[in-house]
């Protein structure tokens, strides 16, 4: 759903040969329907290693990126849980179904610590 939303929102940039590769990156690499657990695990391991060799300023940026990735995954999983468990979604997720959990969510998901 996020991939389709990005594609609709940035259709003008996708049509431009200069910006098309950058616009295709998120839908094809980050929001693609696949298991990213190995990628996320590798990111954590790389972060641990680099935190020993990079400057404090650089590692702060990397740490914020890792935290944002983790927060995004937590929120995506929580949204999915609401869609399935509270709304009974078992088939395609439409834009309307995707938007509805936002109104239903009154508590923070487990693991949600801060906003970035």
C-alpha positions in Angstrom: 0.0 0.0 0.0 2.8 2.5 0.9 4.5 1.7 -2.4 1.3 2.4 -4.4 0.8 5.6 -2.4 4.3 6.8 -3.2 3.9 6.0 -6.9 0.6 8.0 -7.0 2.0 11.0 -5.0 5.2 11.3 -7.1 3.9 10.4 -10.5 5.3 13.6 -11.9 8.8 12.8 -10.7 8.5 9.2 -11.9 7.8 10.5 -15.4 11.0 12.6 -15.3 14.0 10.5 -16.5 16.3 12.5 -14.1 14.3 11.6 -11.0 12.8 8.2 -11.9 15.7 6.1 -10.4 15.5 7.8 -7.1 11.7 7.6 -7.0 11.8 3.9 -7.8 14.2 3.1 -5.0 11.7 3.3 -2.1 8.8 1.4 -3.7 11.1 -1.3 -5.2 13.7 -1.6 -2.4 12.1 -0.5 0.9 8.4 -1.1 0.5 8.5 -4.2 -1.7 6.5 -7.2 -0.5 9.4 -9.2 0.9 11.1 -10.2 4.1 13.6 -7.6 5.3 14.5 -9.3 8.5 18.0 -10.2 7.3 18.6 -6.7 6.0 17.5 -5.2 9.3 19.7 -7.7 11.2 22.7 -6.8 9.0 22.0 -3.1 9.5 22.2 -3.6 13.3 25.4 -5.5 13.1 27.0 -2.9 10.8 25.9 -0.2 13.2 27.5 -1.9 16.1 30.8 -2.3 14.2 30.8 1.3 12.8 30.0 2.8 16.2 33.6 1.7 17.2 35.3 3.4 14.3 33.3 6.4 13.3 33.2 9.9 14.8 30.5 10.7 17.3 28.7 13.0 14.9 28.6 10.4 12.1 27.5 7.7 14.5 24.6 9.9 15.8 23.3 10.1 12.3 23.6 6.4 11.7 22.0 5.7 15.1 19.0 7.9 14.2 18.7 6.1 10.9 18.7 2.7 12.7 16.2 3.9 15.2 13.9 5.3 12.5 14.1 2.0 10.7 13.1 0.1 13.8 10.3 2.6 14.7 9.0 2.3 11.1 8.9 -1.5 11.3 7.2 -1.4 14.7 4.5 1.0 13.5 4.0 -1.0 10.2 3.6 -4.2 12.2 1.2 -2.6 14.6 -0.8 -1.2 11.7 -1.0 -4.7 10.2 -2.1 -6.1 13.5 -5.0 -3.5 13.8 -6.0 -4.2 10.2 -6.2 -7.9 10.7 -7.2 -8.3 14.4 -9.5 -5.3 14.9 -10.9 -4.7 11.4 -10.9 -8.3 10.1 -9.0 -7.5 6.9 -8.2 -10.7 5.1 -8.0 -9.6 1.5 -6.7 -6.6 -0.4 -5.9 -3.5 1.5 -7.5 -0.5 -0.1 -6.6 3.2 0.7 -9.7 3.5 2.8 -8.8 0.3 4.8 -5.3 1.6 5.2 -6.4 4.9 6.6 -9.0 3.6 9.1 -6.6 2.1 11.7 -5.2 5.6 12.2 -8.5 6.7 13.7 -8.7 3.5 15.8 -5.3 3.6 17.4 -5.4 5.2 20.8 -2.4 3.6 22.4 1.2 3.3 21.3 2.4 -0.1 20.1 4.9 -2.0 22.2 8.4 -0.8 21.3 7.2 2.7 20.4 9.5 4.9 22.4 9.8 8.2 20.8 9.1 10.3 17.7 12.0 11.2 15.4 
